[in-house]
């Protein structure tokens, strides 16, 4: 009876796979095989790795802080204008 087996090797940035047919002997058992590679989820700079999500978060945090300060200033100016300063 023909039996085909799919084997997977899950790595951090790749998936290896092989299709094995048990009817044959030796190297002929492995009819198809391959590797899917993925980009790393980290950035590299001078032998130093950093999280790409942390970079996005840092920039978003700076934008929100800038916007918050701007709105506080506008609100203060609006209140001063209402009091005729």
N, C-alpha and C positions, 0 to 999 in steps of 0.2 A: 504494500500500500504506500503510495507516494505521500510523503509528509514534508511540508514546507514550513520552515521556521523563520520568523523575522526576529532578529536580535538587535537591540538598541544599546548604545553606550552614551549616556547623558553626561556631558562635561559642563564646565562653567561657561564656556563660550562656543561650544560645538556639540553636535549630535552625530555620532557615528552609527551606521546601520549596515546590516548584511542580511541577505536572503539566502537561506540554507536549504538545500534539497537533500534529504537523507537517503535517497535512492542511489546516489553516486558515492564513490570512495575518494578520499584524499582531497586535493585542491578543487576537484570538479564539483564538490558539494556547494561551494560558494558561487552561485550564479551571478548575483548582482550585489554591489556594495558601494558605499560612498560616505561622504562626510559633509554635513552642513555647518558652515562657520558663521558665527554672529559677531557683530562688533562688541567690543568690551563696553561695559556700562560705566567706565571710568575714563578720565582724561589723564594724560601724562605730560609732565613738564619737568625737565632736568632730573630724571630718575625719581620723580615723585608722582604718585598717583593721587588723584582727587576725584570726588564724586561729581558727576555732571549735574545731578539733581541739586547738590549743595550750591553749585555755581548759580543755577537758575534761581534758587531760593534767596541767595544773597542779593542778586540784582532786583528781584521782586520786593524784597524787604526794603531796599534803599528807595525804590519808587514809592512805596506806601508811606515811608517816613517823610519823604519830600512832600507828598500830597497832603498828609496829615498836618504838617507844619504850615503849608500854604492855606489850608482851610481854616486853621486856628487864627492865622494872621488876618484873613478876610473877615472872619467872625469878629475879631477884636476891632478892626477898622469900622465895621458896620455898627458896632455898639458905640464906638467913640463918635461916629458921625451922627448917630441918633441923639447923642448928648450934646451936640454942637461943639465938639472939640476940633 
